[in-house]
Amino acid sequence: MSTLENFEILKEGINRGKFMEMFERFFDENVTMTQNGTSTTGKGKNREIQDNFIKNSTIHEIKIISSVLNGDSVSYQMSMHFEVGGHVINKIQDVNQLWENGLVVQEVYN
């Protein structure tokens, strides 16, 4: 399948709250994810980070609201509404992905 087809499946899954299922299906074993200037490489380490966010948050809605595809690069905006530590957070998150062989190999949160 093409990057566009795979991203559309990923997007639909995220919009339905299937975060970890999409992570397991579409993220490479050696994925590098960068947030707040800190990069983490490896699916296992990034799984822990993602899982901790989900376990420590009450997620009301996380939804991809726009995206642009350029070859194997995808940029998207995600609307996020969740609570963590009693604080309500509403924000728009910009994300850039690089895909190879049908999997995300790099993801950067801006």
CYANA upper distance limits for C-alpha pairs under 8 A (distance plus 0.5 A):
  1 MET  CA      5 GLU  CA      6.53
  1 MET  CA      6 ASN  CA      6.99
  1 MET  CA    102 GLY  CA      7.50
  2 SER  CA      6 ASN  CA      6.70
  2 SER  CA    102 GLY  CA      7.43
  3 THR  CA      7 PHE  CA      6.43
  3 THR  CA     71 GLY  CA      8.06
  3 THR  CA     72 ASP  CA      6.59
  3 THR  CA     99 TRP  CA      7.39
  3 THR  CA    102 GLY  CA      6.59
  4 LEU  CA      8 GLU  CA      6.62
  4 LEU  CA     69 LEU  CA      7.60
  5 GLU  CA      9 ILE  CA      7.01
  6 ASN  CA     10 LEU  CA      6.73
  6 ASN  CA     26 PHE  CA      8.34
  6 ASN  CA    102 GLY  CA      7.22
  7 PHE  CA     11 LYS  CA      6.40
  8 GLU  CA     12 GLU  CA      6.64
  9 ILE  CA     13 GLY  CA      6.67
 10 LEU  CA     14 ILE  CA      6.67
 10 LEU  CA     22 MET  CA      6.27
 10 LEU  CA     26 PHE  CA      7.84
 11 LYS  CA     15 ASN  CA      6.57
 11 LYS  CA     63 LYS  CA      8.49
 11 LYS  CA     64 ILE  CA      6.84
 12 GLU  CA     16 ARG  CA      6.75
 13 GLY  CA     17 GLY  CA      6.86
 13 GLY  CA     18 LYS  CA      5.58
 13 GLY  CA     19 PHE  CA      7.36
 13 GLY  CA     21 GLU  CA      8.29
 13 GLY  CA     22 MET  CA      6.74
 14 ILE  CA     18 LYS  CA      5.81
 14 ILE  CA     19 PHE  CA      5.80
 14 ILE  CA     22 MET  CA      7.49
 14 ILE  CA     62 ILE  CA      7.61
 14 ILE  CA     63 LYS  CA      6.95
 14 ILE  CA     64 ILE  CA      7.82
 15 ASN  CA     62 ILE  CA      6.89
 15 ASN  CA     63 LYS  CA      5.15
 15 ASN  CA     64 ILE  CA      6.92
 17 GLY  CA     61 GLU  CA      8.21
 17 GLY  CA     62 ILE  CA      7.62
 18 LYS  CA     22 MET  CA      6.72
 19 PHE  CA     23 PHE  CA      6.72
 20 MET  CA     24 GLU  CA      6.57
 20 MET  CA     50 GLN  CA      8.17
 20 MET  CA     51 ASP  CA      7.99
 21 GLU  CA     25 ARG  CA      6.70
 22 MET  CA     26 PHE  CA      6.35
 22 MET  CA     27 PHE  CA      8.34
 23 PHE  CA     27 PHE  CA      5.92
 23 PHE  CA     47 ARG  CA      8.29
 26 PHE  CA    102 GLY  CA      7.67
 26 PHE  CA    103 LEU  CA      5.39
 26 PHE  CA    104 VAL  CA      6.53
 27 PHE  CA     31 VAL  CA      6.87
 27 PHE  CA     43 LYS  CA      7.64
 27 PHE  CA    103 LEU  CA      5.72
 27 PHE  CA    104 VAL  CA      5.21
 27 PHE  CA    105 VAL  CA      7.06
 28 ASP  CA     43 LYS  CA      7.18
 28 ASP  CA    103 LEU  CA      5.92
 28 ASP  CA    104 VAL  CA      6.21
 28 ASP  CA    105 VAL  CA      5.96
 29 GLU  CA     42 GLY  CA      6.27
 29 GLU  CA     43 LYS  CA      5.29
 29 GLU  CA     44 GLY  CA      8.16
 30 ASN  CA     41 THR  CA      6.56
 30 ASN  CA     42 GLY  CA      4.88
 30 ASN  CA     43 LYS  CA      6.38
 30 ASN  CA    105 VAL  CA      7.22
 31 VAL  CA     41 THR  CA      6.13
 31 VAL  CA     42 GLY  CA      5.80
 31 VAL  CA     43 LYS  CA      6.33
 31 VAL  CA    104 VAL  CA      7.15
 31 VAL  CA    105 VAL  CA      4.84
 31 VAL  CA    106 GLN  CA      5.95
 31 VAL  CA    107 GLU  CA      8.17
 32 THR  CA     39 SER  CA      6.93
 32 THR  CA     40 THR  CA      5.97
 32 THR  CA     41 THR  CA      4.68
 32 THR  CA     42 GLY  CA      6.87
 32 THR  CA    105 VAL  CA      6.76
 32 THR  CA    106 GLN  CA      5.32
 32 THR  CA    107 GLU  CA      6.91
 33 MET  CA     39 SER  CA      6.06
 33 MET  CA     40 THR  CA      5.89
 33 MET  CA     41 THR  CA      6.97
 33 MET  CA     46 ASN  CA      7.61
 33 MET  CA    106 GLN  CA      6.25
 33 MET  CA    107 GLU  CA      5.22
 33 MET  CA    108 VAL  CA      6.23
 33 MET  CA    109 TYR  CA      8.37
 34 THR  CA     38 THR  CA      5.87
 34 THR  CA     39 SER  CA      4.67
 34 THR  CA     40 THR  CA      6.86
 34 THR  CA    107 GLU  CA      6.83
 34 THR  CA    108 VAL  CA      5.17
 34 THR  CA    109 TYR  CA      6.61
 35 GLN  CA     39 SER  CA      7.10
 35 GLN  CA    108 VAL  CA      6.74
 35 GLN  CA    109 TYR  CA      5.60
 35 GLN  CA    110 ASN  CA      7.53
 36 ASN  CA    109 TYR  CA      7.96
 36 ASN  CA    110 ASN  CA      7.99
 40 THR  CA     45 LYS  CA      7.50
 40 THR  CA     46 ASN  CA      7.08
 41 THR  CA     45 LYS  CA      7.49
 41 THR  CA     46 ASN  CA      7.59
 42 GLY  CA     46 ASN  CA      6.77
 43 LYS  CA     47 ARG  CA      6.28
 44 GLY  CA     48 GLU  CA      6.96
 45 LYS  CA     49 ILE  CA      7.11
 46 ASN  CA     50 GLN  CA      6.66
 47 ARG  CA     51 ASP  CA      6.37
 48 GLU  CA     52 ASN  CA      6.46
 49 ILE  CA     53 PHE  CA      6.84
 50 GLN  CA     54 ILE  CA      6.90
 51 ASP  CA     55 LYS  CA      6.57
 52 ASN  CA     56 ASN  CA      6.42
 53 PHE  CA     57 SER  CA      6.49
 54 ILE  CA     58 THR  CA      7.95
 54 ILE  CA     59 ILE  CA      7.96
 56 ASN  CA     84 VAL  CA      6.86
 56 ASN  CA     85 GLY  CA      8.25
 57 SER  CA     82 PHE  CA      7.04
 57 SER  CA     83 GLU  CA      5.99
 57 SER  CA     84 VAL  CA      5.18
 57 SER  CA     85 GLY  CA      8.06
 58 THR  CA     82 PHE  CA      6.03
 58 THR  CA     83 GLU  CA      5.52
 58 THR  CA     84 VAL  CA      7.02
 59 ILE  CA     81 HIS  CA      7.01
 59 ILE  CA     82 PHE  CA      4.84
 59 ILE  CA     83 GLU  CA      6.96
 60 HIS  CA     81 HIS  CA      6.01
 60 HIS  CA     82 PHE  CA      5.70
 60 HIS  CA     83 GLU  CA      8.31
 61 GLU  CA     79 SER  CA      8.16
 61 GLU  CA     80 MET  CA      6.47
 61 GLU  CA     81 HIS  CA      5.64
 61 GLU  CA     82 PHE  CA      7.21
 62 ILE  CA     78 MET  CA      7.20
 62 ILE  CA     79 SER  CA      6.15
 62 ILE  CA     80 MET  CA      5.01
 62 ILE  CA     81 HIS  CA      6.72
 62 ILE  CA     82 PHE  CA      8.46
 63 LYS  CA     78 MET  CA      5.92
 63 LYS  CA     79 SER  CA      5.76
 63 LYS  CA     80 MET  CA      7.14
 64 ILE  CA     76 TYR  CA      7.37
 64 ILE  CA     77 GLN  CA      6.30
 64 ILE  CA     78 MET  CA      4.74
 64 ILE  CA     79 SER  CA      6.75
 65 ILE  CA     76 TYR  CA      8.01
 65 ILE  CA     77 GLN  CA      6.26
 65 ILE  CA     78 MET  CA      6.16
 65 ILE  CA     79 SER  CA      6.98
 66 SER  CA     76 TYR  CA      6.00
 66 SER  CA     77 GLN  CA      5.83
 66 SER  CA     78 MET  CA      7.87
 67 SER  CA     74 VAL  CA      7.45
 67 SER  CA     75 SER  CA      6.08
 67 SER  CA     76 TYR  CA      4.53
 67 SER  CA     77 GLN  CA      6.91
 68 VAL  CA     74 VAL  CA      6.25
 68 VAL  CA     75 SER  CA      5.78
 68 VAL  CA     76 TYR  CA      6.78
 69 LEU  CA     73 SER  CA      6.39
 69 LEU  CA     74 VAL  CA      5.04
 69 LEU  CA     75 SER  CA      7.04
 70 ASN  CA     74 VAL  CA      6.80
 72 ASP  CA     98 LEU  CA      6.35
 72 ASP  CA     99 TRP  CA      5.59
 72 ASP  CA    100 GLU  CA      7.35
 73 SER  CA     96 ASN  CA      7.76
 73 SER  CA     97 GLN  CA      6.17
 73 SER  CA     98 LEU  CA      5.18
 73 SER  CA     99 TRP  CA      6.80
 74 VAL  CA     96 ASN  CA      6.27
 74 VAL  CA     97 GLN  CA      5.58
 74 VAL  CA     98 LEU  CA      7.00
 74 VAL  CA     99 TRP  CA      8.42
 75 SER  CA     94 ASP  CA      7.84
 75 SER  CA     95 VAL  CA      6.18
 75 SER  CA     96 ASN  CA      4.90
 75 SER  CA     97 GLN  CA      6.78
 76 TYR  CA     94 ASP  CA      6.44
 76 TYR  CA     95 VAL  CA      5.86
 76 TYR  CA     96 ASN  CA      7.03
 77 GLN  CA     92 ILE  CA      6.96
 77 GLN  CA     93 GLN  CA      6.08
 77 GLN  CA     94 ASP  CA      5.15
 77 GLN  CA     95 VAL  CA      6.74
 78 MET  CA     92 ILE  CA      6.06
 78 MET  CA     93 GLN  CA      5.54
 78 MET  CA     94 ASP  CA      6.95
 78 MET  CA     95 VAL  CA      8.11
 79 SER  CA     90 ASN  CA      8.04
 79 SER  CA     91 LYS  CA      6.53
 79 SER  CA     92 ILE  CA      5.16
 79 SER  CA     93 GLN  CA      6.95
 80 MET  CA     89 ILE  CA      7.99
 80 MET  CA     90 ASN  CA      6.09
 80 MET  CA     91 LYS  CA      5.80
 80 MET  CA     92 ILE  CA      6.61
 80 MET  CA     93 GLN  CA      7.72
 81 HIS  CA     88 VAL  CA      7.94
 81 HIS  CA     89 ILE  CA      6.19
 81 HIS  CA     90 ASN  CA      5.03
 81 HIS  CA     91 LYS  CA      7.24
 82 PHE  CA     88 VAL  CA      6.45
 82 PHE  CA     89 ILE  CA      5.87
 82 PHE  CA     90 ASN  CA      7.21
 83 GLU  CA     87 HIS  CA      5.80
 83 GLU  CA     88 VAL  CA      4.92
 83 GLU  CA     89 ILE  CA      6.32
 84 VAL  CA     88 VAL  CA      7.26
 84 VAL  CA     89 ILE  CA      8.18
 93 GLN  CA    109 TYR  CA      7.46
 93 GLN  CA    110 ASN  CA      7.20
 94 ASP  CA    109 TYR  CA      6.45
 94 ASP  CA    110 ASN  CA      5.66
 95 VAL  CA    107 GLU  CA      7.39
 95 VAL  CA    108 VAL  CA      6.10
 95 VAL  CA    109 TYR  CA      5.11
 95 VAL  CA    110 ASN  CA      6.49
 96 ASN  CA    107 GLU  CA      6.13
 96 ASN  CA    108 VAL  CA      5.65
 96 ASN  CA    109 TYR  CA      7.15
 96 ASN  CA    110 ASN  CA      8.39
 97 GLN  CA    104 VAL  CA      6.99
 97 GLN  CA    105 VAL  CA      8.07
 97 GLN  CA    106 GLN  CA      6.03
 97 GLN  CA    107 GLU  CA      4.95
 97 GLN  CA    108 VAL  CA      6.99
 98 LEU  CA    104 VAL  CA      6.28
 98 LEU  CA    105 VAL  CA      6.32
 98 LEU  CA    106 GLN  CA      5.60
 98 LEU  CA    107 GLU  CA      7.09
 99 TRP  CA    103 LEU  CA      5.76
 99 TRP  CA    104 VAL  CA      4.87
 99 TRP  CA    105 VAL  CA      6.11
 99 TRP  CA    106 GLN  CA      7.65
100 GLU  CA    104 VAL  CA      6.94
100 GLU  CA    105 VAL  CA      6.92
